Amino acid sequence: MIFERQVIAYKNYFLDFYEEQTDNVQAKIEWTLNLIRITRQVPEKYFKHLEGTKGLYEIRVEVGNNIYRIFSFFDKGNLVVLGHAFQKKTQKTPKQELEKAIKIMEEYQDEYKK
């Protein structure tokens, strides 16, 4: 199988969230991450650039009536780096979640661009 993208988690931001989820939520997250790995043109329903940000994306996971978001960004072309995740309870992404995602992305860039 040829991968379009490699997906990695940065520090424990995503993994801590992932480990707290139920088996069926973890399975859907895995399915979605795999879709991002192998699909050349990932539908926006699952993977979308966040407008007004410099390179921040959200991975969208739906399980029943629950909606989860995983913030991510690219490094070295096709490397997708997972930041933190949260369960979405409102229509709009909460500002503090977005600010946290931007901070994590900047932390990663500071650490790896040296």
N, C-alpha and C positions, 0 to 999 in steps of 0.2 A: 504494500500500500504506500502510495506517495503522499506525503504530507505537504499541504500548501503552507501551513504555519506550524510553528512550534509554540506550545503553551506552557508557561512556567508560572509558579506562584512566587511572589516577592515576599521574603520574610514569612511571618505567620499571619499576616492580615487576612488573607482569604481562607487559609487552612483552619484557623480558629472558628470562623463562621461555618465552614463546611462540616466540621466535625460535630457541631451542635444540631445539624439538621437530621430529619428522619431519613430512613433508607430510601423512600420513594423520592424525596427531594434530592438526595445525593445522586440517585440514579438519573434524574432529569438533568441535573447539573452536569454530570458526566456525559450524557447524551449530547447536550448543547456544546460543551467544550470540544467533543469529538467532531461535531459538525463544523466548528470553526477550524479545527485542524485540517479536515479533509476537503472542505468545499471551497472552490475557487471564489465564487461570488456568494457570500453568506447573506441570506435575506435579512433586511433591516429589522424584521420581527425579532431576530435573535442577537444581532450585533450591529450597533449603531454608534456613529460618531456623535458626540455631544456638542451641539452648536455653542459657539462662544468660548470653547476651550481649545487650548493648543495641544491637540492630539489625545484627548481623553475619550475613551469609548465606554459604552455600557453593554454588557452581555445580559440579555434578558431571558429569564427562566420563569415559566408559569407552571404551577402544579395546582390543579383544581382552581379555586378562587384566590390562591396565594400567588403573589408576584415577587420575584427576587431579582436583584440587580447586582452584578459583579462589575466593578469598575476595572478597566484595563487600559493599556496603552502599548504602542509598538516600540520595539528596539531592534536595531540592525535589520530593518526591512520586514522580515516575516516572523519575528519573535514577538508573541503576544504575552505581555507581563500582566498577571492578575494582581490587582491591588486589594482593596477591601470590598466586602459585600454586605448587603443588608436586605431585610424584607421590606418591600415597598407597601405602605399603607395609605398613601395619598396619591392623587393624580400627578402632582408635580414632585420631582425629586427634591427632597429636603436640602436646603442650602448647606447645613452643617455636613451632610454626607458628601456633597460635591466638594466642599472646601477640604475635607479630610482626604478625598481622592486626589485632589490636586497636590496636597502636601506630600502624599505618598509617592506620587509620580516625580515630584521635584527631589525628594529624598533619594529615590532610585537613580535619577539622572546625576545627582551630585556624587553618589557613590560609584557609579560605573563610567562616568565620563572623564575620570581623572587619568 
